[in-house]
Amino acid sequence: MMVASHIACSSLCEHDCLPFSGVVPASTPAPRGAGVVLEAEHACMSRRGVRGAGAKTMTSALSGLVGGGEPTPTEFLALTRAPS
């Protein structure tokens, strides 16, 4: 499995229509599946809500072989948490 990490991303929060930005590690053993973990700072959390600069939100999505049985999801999630 190959994981590309530290991919910069930014978009708008669907809930608050405020910007967020962060980094994504992703794996795509195409066409057999994909895995993505997004770690981002949401403006709606840092400016309101928890009001903590640097507060991060993590989201993950796994599909196909990456989201299938063991050990692939465990392997993918372990690789995305590996120190860089």
N, CA, C and O atoms as a Tinker XYZ file with bonds, in Angstrom:
   336  protein
     1  N      0.848000   -1.174000    0.000000    73     2
     2  CA     0.000000    0.000000    0.000000    64     1     3
     3  C      0.890000    1.233000    0.000000    63     2     4     5
     4  O      1.870000    1.297000    0.742000    81     3
     5  N      0.554000    2.201000   -0.822000    73     3     6
     6  CA     1.282000    3.452000   -0.888000    64     5     7
     7  C      0.399000    4.559000   -0.331000    63     6     8     9
     8  O     -0.770000    4.668000   -0.701000    81     7
     9  N      0.946000    5.375000    0.548000    73     7    10
    10  CA     0.208000    6.485000    1.138000    64     9    11
    11  C      0.966000    7.773000    0.850000    63    10    12    13
    12  O      2.142000    7.898000    1.190000    81    11
    13  N      0.293000    8.722000    0.228000    73    11    14
    14  CA     0.853000   10.058000    0.017000    64    13    15
    15  C      0.343000   10.932000    1.148000    63    14    16    17
    16  O     -0.856000   10.943000    1.427000    81    15
    17  N      1.241000   11.670000    1.807000    73    15    18
    18  CA     0.803000   12.461000    2.954000    64    17    19
    19  C      1.230000   13.911000    2.819000    63    18    20    21
    20  O      1.964000   14.286000    1.904000    81    19
    21  N      0.748000   14.717000    3.759000    73    19    22
    22  CA     1.031000   16.147000    3.811000    64    21    23
    23  C      0.580000   16.873000    2.547000    63    22    24    25
    24  O      1.251000   17.789000    2.071000    81    23
    25  N     -0.562000   16.452000    2.011000    73    23    26
    26  CA    -1.152000   17.123000    0.855000    64    25    27
    27  C     -2.008000   18.262000    1.392000    63    26    28    29
    28  O     -2.982000   18.015000    2.104000    81    27
    29  N     -1.666000   19.497000    1.066000    73    27    30
    30  CA    -2.418000   20.650000    1.557000    64    29    31
    31  C     -3.792000   20.693000    0.905000    63    30    32    33
    32  O     -3.946000   20.394000   -0.279000    81    31
    33  N     -4.792000   21.073000    1.704000    73    31    34
    34  CA    -6.150000   21.196000    1.157000    64    33    35
    35  C     -6.877000   22.330000    1.867000    63    34    36    37
    36  O     -6.521000   22.713000    2.981000    81    35
    37  N     -7.885000   22.852000    1.215000    73    35    38
    38  CA    -8.757000   23.856000    1.824000    64    37    39
    39  C    -10.098000   23.811000    1.112000    63    38    40    41
    40  O    -10.190000   23.455000   -0.063000    81    39
    41  N    -11.127000   24.178000    1.848000    73    39    42
    42  CA   -12.478000   24.167000    1.300000    64    41    43
    43  C    -13.380000   24.952000    2.241000    63    42    44    45
    44  O    -12.908000   25.673000    3.120000    81    43
    45  N    -14.697000   24.798000    2.042000    73    43    46
    46  CA   -15.673000   25.440000    2.914000    64    45    47
    47  C    -16.420000   24.387000    3.710000    63    46    48    49
    48  O    -16.794000   23.345000    3.173000    81    47
    49  N    -16.636000   24.653000    4.980000    73    47    50
    50  CA   -17.422000   23.793000    5.846000    64    49    51
    51  C    -18.880000   23.837000    5.363000    63    50    52    53
    52  O    -19.468000   24.913000    5.260000    81    51
    53  N    -19.452000   22.678000    5.070000    73    51    54
    54  CA   -20.838000   22.629000    4.584000    64    53    55
    55  C    -21.826000   23.133000    5.626000    63    54    56    57
    56  O    -22.871000   23.682000    5.275000    81    55
    57  N    -21.508000   22.952000    6.891000    73    55    58
    58  CA   -22.425000   23.328000    7.962000    64    57    59
    59  C    -22.466000   24.832000    8.181000    63    58    60    61
    60  O    -23.548000   25.402000    8.325000    81    59
    61  N    -21.301000   25.491000    8.210000    73    59    62
    62  CA   -21.228000   26.912000    8.537000    64    61    63
    63  C    -20.830000   27.811000    7.375000    63    62    64    65
    64  O    -20.858000   29.035000    7.508000    81    63
    65  N    -20.458000   27.226000    6.237000    73    63    66
    66  CA   -19.984000   27.991000    5.072000    64    65    67
    67  C    -18.795000   28.885000    5.423000    63    66    68    69
    68  O    -18.663000   29.997000    4.912000    81    67
    69  N    -17.934000   28.375000    6.307000    73    67    70
    70  CA   -16.700000   29.060000    6.656000    64    69    71
    71  C    -15.532000   28.203000    6.181000    63    70    72    73
    72  O    -15.677000   26.989000    6.040000    81    71
    73  N    -14.378000   28.815000    5.934000    73    71    74
    74  CA   -13.252000   28.047000    5.392000    64    73    75
    75  C    -12.620000   27.099000    6.407000    63    74    76    77
    76  O    -12.692000   27.315000    7.617000    81    75
    77  N    -12.003000   26.048000    5.881000    73    75    78
    78  CA   -11.130000   25.190000    6.670000    64    77    79
    79  C     -9.930000   24.848000    5.821000    63    78    80    81
    80  O    -10.000000   24.858000    4.592000    81    79
    81  N     -8.825000   24.544000    6.483000    73    79    82
    82  CA    -7.628000   24.137000    5.761000    64    81    83
    83  C     -6.879000   23.118000    6.605000    63    82    84    85
    84  O     -6.945000   23.126000    7.834000    81    83
    85  N     -6.165000   22.242000    5.911000    73    83    86
    86  CA    -5.440000   21.205000    6.618000    64    85    87
    87  C     -4.599000   20.375000    5.687000    63    86    88    89
    88  O     -4.221000   20.814000    4.600000    81    87
    89  N     -4.305000   19.143000    6.137000    73    87    90
    90  CA    -3.501000   18.219000    5.353000    64    89    91
    91  C     -4.232000   16.886000    5.219000    63    90    92    93
    92  O     -5.037000   16.503000    6.067000    81    91
    93  N     -3.922000   16.199000    4.127000    73    91    94
    94  CA    -4.571000   14.929000    3.828000    64    93    95
    95  C     -3.523000   13.877000    3.516000    63    94    96    97
    96  O     -2.690000   14.091000    2.636000    81    95
    97  N     -3.538000   12.733000    4.220000    73    95    98
    98  CA    -2.845000   11.557000    3.704000    64    97    99
    99  C     -3.861000   10.712000    2.952000    63    98   100   101
   100  O     -4.978000   10.522000    3.434000    81    99
   101  N     -3.498000   10.203000    1.785000    73    99   102
   102  CA    -4.439000    9.439000    0.978000    64   101   103
   103  C     -3.741000    8.250000    0.340000    63   102   104   105
   104  O     -2.545000    8.286000    0.053000    81   103
   105  N     -4.522000    7.194000    0.124000    73   103   106
   106  CA    -4.042000    6.016000   -0.579000    64   105   107
   107  C     -5.078000    5.649000   -1.616000    63   106   108   109
   108  O     -6.273000    5.618000   -1.323000    81   107
   109  N     -4.628000    5.372000   -2.828000    73   107   110
   110  CA    -5.571000    4.989000   -3.880000    64   109   111
   111  C     -5.027000    3.815000   -4.662000    63   110   112   113
   112  O     -4.393000    3.999000   -5.701000    81   111
   113  N     -5.271000    2.587000   -4.168000    73   111   114
   114  CA    -4.878000    1.421000   -4.968000    64   113   115
   115  C     -5.902000    1.207000   -6.079000    63   114   116   117
   116  O     -6.530000    0.152000   -6.170000    81   115
   117  N     -6.056000    2.228000   -6.921000    73   115   118
   118  CA    -7.084000    2.267000   -7.962000    64   117   119
   119  C     -6.992000    1.046000   -8.860000    63   118   120   121
   120  O     -5.884000    0.555000   -9.079000    81   119
   121  N     -8.059000    0.542000   -9.377000    73   119   122
   122  CA    -9.438000    0.981000   -9.132000    64   121   123
   123  C    -10.092000    0.203000   -8.005000    63   122   124   125
   124  O    -11.317000    0.079000   -7.975000    81   123
   125  N     -9.310000   -0.316000   -7.088000    73   123   126
   126  CA    -9.847000   -1.256000   -6.108000    64   125   127
   127  C    -10.166000   -0.646000   -4.759000    63   126   128   129
   128  O    -10.537000   -1.373000   -3.838000    81   127
   129  N    -10.039000    0.631000   -4.611000    73   127   130
   130  CA   -10.399000    1.258000   -3.354000    64   129   131
   131  C     -9.624000    2.530000   -3.113000    63   130   132   133
   132  O     -8.731000    2.887000   -3.880000    81   131
   133  N     -9.977000    3.211000   -2.034000    73   131   134
   134  CA    -9.310000    4.454000   -1.671000    64   133   135
   135  C     -9.488000    4.703000   -0.184000    63   134   136   137
   136  O    -10.459000    4.255000    0.426000    81   135
   137  N     -8.544000    5.418000    0.382000    73   135   138
   138  CA    -8.637000    5.831000    1.775000    64   137   139
   139  C     -8.140000    7.249000    1.904000    63   138   140   141
   140  O     -7.138000    7.626000    1.295000    81   139
   141  N     -8.849000    8.041000    2.704000    73   139   142
   142  CA    -8.483000    9.435000    2.911000    64   141   143
   143  C     -8.704000    9.771000    4.381000    63   142   144   145
   144  O     -9.722000    9.395000    4.961000    81   143
   145  N     -7.758000   10.474000    4.977000    73   143   146
   146  CA    -7.919000   11.032000    6.318000    64   145   147
   147  C     -7.644000   12.521000    6.191000    63   146   148   149
   148  O     -6.603000   12.922000    5.671000    81   147
   149  N     -8.569000   13.336000    6.663000    73   147   150
   150  CA    -8.429000   14.788000    6.591000    64   149   151
   151  C     -8.271000   15.320000    8.003000    63   150   152   153
   152  O     -9.115000   15.072000    8.864000    81   151
   153  N     -7.184000   16.055000    8.245000    73   151   154
   154  CA    -6.981000   16.750000    9.518000    64   153   155
   155  C     -6.947000   18.235000    9.195000    63   154   156   157
   156  O     -6.056000   18.702000    8.486000    81   155
   157  N     -7.921000   18.976000    9.716000    73   155   158
   158  CA    -8.040000   20.375000    9.327000    64   157   159
   159  C     -8.454000   21.257000   10.496000    63   158   160   161
   160  O     -9.068000   20.805000   11.462000    81   159
   161  N     -8.099000   22.524000   10.373000    73   159   162
   162  CA    -8.566000   23.536000   11.320000    64   161   163
   163  C     -9.737000   24.264000   10.670000    63   162   164   165
   164  O     -9.596000   24.870000    9.608000    81   163
   165  N    -10.881000   24.196000   11.317000    73   163   166
   166  CA   -12.097000   24.828000   10.811000    64   165   167
   167  C    -12.251000   26.212000   11.433000    63   166   168   169
   168  O    -12.146000   26.369000   12.650000    81   167
   169  N    -12.498000   27.205000   10.598000    73   167   170
   170  CA   -12.698000   28.564000   11.100000    64   169   171
   171  C    -13.889000   28.622000   12.050000    63   170   172   173
   172  O    -13.889000   29.413000   12.993000    81   171
   173  N    -14.912000   27.788000   11.809000    73   171   174
   174  CA   -16.086000   27.803000   12.676000    64   173   175
   175  C    -15.741000   27.318000   14.089000    63   174   176   177
   176  O    -16.443000   27.659000   15.040000    81   175
   177  N    -14.678000   26.534000   14.239000    73   175   178
   178  CA   -14.266000   26.068000   15.561000    64   177   179
   179  C    -13.251000   27.009000   16.197000    63   178   180   181
   180  O    -13.278000   27.215000   17.410000    81   179
   181  N    -12.356000   27.583000   15.397000    73   179   182
   182  CA   -11.320000   28.434000   15.970000    64   181   183
   183  C    -11.815000   29.854000   16.247000    63   182   184   185
   184  O    -11.249000   30.550000   17.090000    81   183
   185  N    -12.851000   30.282000   15.555000    73   183   186
   186  CA   -13.369000   31.643000   15.758000    64   185   187
   187  C    -14.611000   31.673000   16.632000    63   186   188   189
   188  O    -14.917000   32.691000   17.253000    81   187
   189  N    -15.332000   30.547000   16.678000    73   187   190
   190  CA   -16.497000   30.435000   17.548000    64   189   191
   191  C    -16.380000   29.079000   18.229000    63   190   192   193
   192  O    -15.289000   28.514000   18.297000    81   191
   193  N    -17.455000   28.567000   18.718000    73   191   194
   194  CA   -17.438000   27.225000   19.290000    64   193   195
   195  C    -16.374000   27.064000   20.359000    63   194   196   197
   196  O    -16.462000   27.703000   21.408000    81   195
   197  N    -15.358000   26.217000   20.121000    73   195   198
   198  CA   -14.315000   25.982000   21.119000    64   197   199
   199  C    -13.370000   27.165000   21.268000    63   198   200   201
   200  O    -12.644000   27.263000   22.257000    81   199
   201  N    -13.378000   28.062000   20.291000    73   199   202
   202  CA   -12.543000   29.274000   20.293000    64   201   203
   203  C    -11.077000   28.979000   20.594000    63   202   204   205
   204  O    -10.402000   29.748000   21.278000    81   203
   205  N    -10.611000   27.884000   20.085000    73   203   206
   206  CA    -9.217000   27.522000   20.304000    64   205   207
   207  C     -8.446000   27.515000   19.008000    63   206   208   209
   208  O     -8.679000   26.662000   18.151000    81   207
   209  N     -7.528000   28.453000   18.848000    73   207   210
   210  CA    -6.685000   28.446000   17.656000    64   209   211
   211  C     -5.914000   27.138000   17.626000    63   210   212   213
   212  O     -5.341000   26.726000   18.634000    81   211
   213  N     -5.900000   26.498000   16.494000    73   211   214
   214  CA    -5.196000   25.234000   16.361000    64   213   215
   215  C     -6.043000   24.008000   16.662000    63   214   216   217
   216  O     -5.556000   22.884000   16.540000    81   215
   217  N     -7.310000   24.197000   17.054000    73   215   218
   218  CA    -8.194000   23.048000   17.287000    64   217   219
   219  C     -8.398000   22.321000   15.962000    63   218   220   221
   220  O     -8.784000   22.939000   14.970000    81   219
   221  N     -8.144000   21.023000   15.938000    73   219   222
   222  CA    -8.210000   20.243000   14.702000    64   221   223
   223  C     -9.391000   19.287000   14.724000    63   222   224   225
   224  O     -9.807000   18.816000   15.783000    81   223
   225  N     -9.919000   19.010000   13.552000    73   223   226
   226  CA   -10.960000   18.016000   13.357000    64   225   227
   227  C    -10.399000   16.969000   12.412000    63   226   228   229
   228  O     -9.769000   17.307000   11.410000    81   227
   229  N    -10.626000   15.690000   12.727000    73   227   230
   230  CA   -10.165000   14.607000   11.851000    64   229   231
   231  C    -11.361000   13.850000   11.308000    63   230   232   233
   232  O    -12.299000   13.538000   12.041000    81   231
   233  N    -11.321000   13.559000   10.017000    73   231   234
   234  CA   -12.368000   12.813000    9.343000    64   233   235
   235  C    -11.698000   11.769000    8.466000    63   234   236   237
   236  O    -10.648000   12.032000    7.880000    81   235
   237  N    -12.300000   10.576000    8.368000    73   235   238
   238  CA   -11.727000    9.551000    7.490000    64   237   239
   239  C    -12.819000    8.914000    6.653000    63   238   240   241
   240  O    -13.983000    8.871000    7.049000    81   239
   241  N    -12.422000    8.420000    5.488000    73   239   242
   242  CA   -13.332000    7.677000    4.608000    64   241   243
   243  C    -12.516000    6.571000    3.937000    63   242   244   245
   244  O    -11.435000    6.818000    3.402000    81   243
   245  N    -13.047000    5.363000    3.976000    73   243   246
   246  CA   -12.388000    4.205000    3.380000    64   245   247
   247  C    -13.388000    3.505000    2.474000    63   246   248   249
   248  O    -14.563000    3.375000    2.819000    81   247
   249  N    -12.919000    3.052000    1.309000    73   247   250
   250  CA   -13.819000    2.325000    0.404000    64   249   251
   251  C    -13.058000    1.218000   -0.306000    63   250   252   253
   252  O    -11.828000    1.182000   -0.284000    81   251
   253  N    -13.799000    0.317000   -0.935000    73   251   254
   254  CA   -13.188000   -0.770000   -1.688000    64   253   255
   255  C    -12.306000   -1.628000   -0.816000    63   254   256   257
   256  O    -12.658000   -1.915000    0.328000    81   255
   257  N    -11.155000   -2.046000   -1.339000    73   255   258
   258  CA   -10.242000   -2.888000   -0.587000    64   257   259
   259  C     -9.695000   -2.207000    0.655000    63   258   260   261
   260  O     -9.422000   -2.871000    1.655000    81   259
   261  N     -9.531000   -0.897000    0.606000    73   259   262
   262  CA    -9.015000   -0.170000    1.770000    64   261   263
   263  C    -10.040000   -0.203000    2.901000    63   262   264   265
   264  O     -9.666000   -0.244000    4.073000    81   263
   265  N    -11.322000   -0.185000    2.563000    73   263   266
   266  CA   -12.367000   -0.227000    3.581000    64   265   267
   267  C    -12.838000   -1.624000    3.886000    63   266   268   269
   268  O    -13.725000   -1.809000    4.720000    81   267
   269  N    -12.258000   -2.627000    3.224000    73   267   270
   270  CA   -12.680000   -4.012000    3.389000    64   269   271
   271  C    -12.198000   -4.637000    4.677000    63   270   272   273
   272  O    -12.116000   -3.976000    5.712000    81   271
   273  N    -11.879000   -5.913000    4.605000    73   271   274
   274  CA   -11.495000   -6.655000    5.794000    64   273   275
   275  C    -10.098000   -6.347000    6.286000    63   274   276   277
   276  O     -9.348000   -5.596000    5.662000    81   275
   277  N     -9.767000   -6.935000    7.404000    73   275   278
   278  CA    -8.442000   -6.786000    7.999000    64   277   279
   279  C     -7.391000   -7.361000    7.063000    63   278   280   281
   280  O     -7.734000   -8.250000    6.284000    81   279
   281  N     -6.168000   -6.933000    7.079000    73   279   282
   282  CA    -5.618000   -5.857000    7.890000    64   281   283
   283  C     -5.595000   -4.515000    7.172000    63   282   284   285
   284  O     -5.034000   -3.556000    7.702000    81   283
   285  N     -6.180000   -4.415000    5.991000    73   283   286
   286  CA    -6.015000   -3.206000    5.185000    64   285   287
   287  C     -6.472000   -1.920000    5.880000    63   286   288   289
   288  O     -5.689000   -0.970000    5.901000    81   287
   289  N     -7.692000   -1.813000    6.456000    73   287   290
   290  CA    -8.046000   -0.552000    7.116000    64   289   291
   291  C     -7.103000   -0.220000    8.270000    63   290   292   293
   292  O     -6.733000    0.940000    8.455000    81   291
   293  N     -6.718000   -1.218000    9.033000    73   291   294
   294  CA    -5.802000   -1.009000   10.149000    64   293   295
   295  C     -4.448000   -0.540000    9.642000    63   294   296   297
   296  O     -3.851000    0.375000   10.209000    81   295
   297  N     -3.964000   -1.165000    8.579000    73   295   298
   298  CA    -2.677000   -0.781000    7.999000    64   297   299
   299  C     -2.728000    0.654000    7.493000    63   298   300   301
   300  O     -1.817000    1.436000    7.763000    81   299
   301  N     -3.790000    1.015000    6.756000    73   299   302
   302  CA    -3.918000    2.362000    6.218000    64   301   303
   303  C     -3.947000    3.396000    7.343000    63   302   304   305
   304  O     -3.213000    4.383000    7.297000    81   303
   305  N     -4.788000    3.175000    8.345000    73   303   306
   306  CA    -4.896000    4.143000    9.433000    64   305   307
   307  C     -3.607000    4.238000   10.232000    63   306   308   309
   308  O     -3.265000    5.322000   10.704000    81   307
   309  N     -2.881000    3.140000   10.398000    73   307   310
   310  CA    -1.588000    3.171000   11.081000    64   309   311
   311  C     -0.577000    3.989000   10.282000    63   310   312   313
   312  O      0.191000    4.759000   10.859000    81   311
   313  N     -0.571000    3.827000    8.965000    73   311   314
   314  CA     0.369000    4.584000    8.127000    64   313   315
   315  C      0.077000    6.071000    8.155000    63   314   316   317
   316  O      1.004000    6.878000    8.086000    81   315
   317  N     -1.185000    6.454000    8.253000    73   315   318
   318  CA    -1.522000    7.888000    8.263000    64   317   319
   319  C     -1.176000    8.519000    9.595000    63   318   320   321
   320  O     -1.080000    9.743000    9.684000    81   319
   321  N     -0.986000    7.723000   10.630000    73   319   322
   322  CA    -0.619000    8.244000   11.940000    64   321   323
   323  C      0.879000    8.113000   12.218000    63   322   324   325
   324  O      1.353000    8.528000   13.276000    81   323
   325  N      1.616000    7.545000   11.282000    73   323   326
   326  CA     3.054000    7.345000   11.455000    64   325   327
   327  C      3.760000    8.696000   11.513000    63   326   328   329
   328  O      3.389000    9.613000   10.781000    81   327
   329  N      4.771000    8.834000   12.370000    73   327   330
   330  CA     5.503000   10.105000   12.422000    64   329   331
   331  C      6.187000   10.388000   11.082000    63   330   332   333
   332  O      6.672000    9.477000   10.411000    81   331
   333  N      6.215000   11.661000   10.712000    73   331   334
   334  CA     6.836000   12.019000    9.423000    64   333   335
   335  C      8.227000   12.526000    9.616000    63   334   336
   336  O      8.898000   12.873000    8.644000    81   335
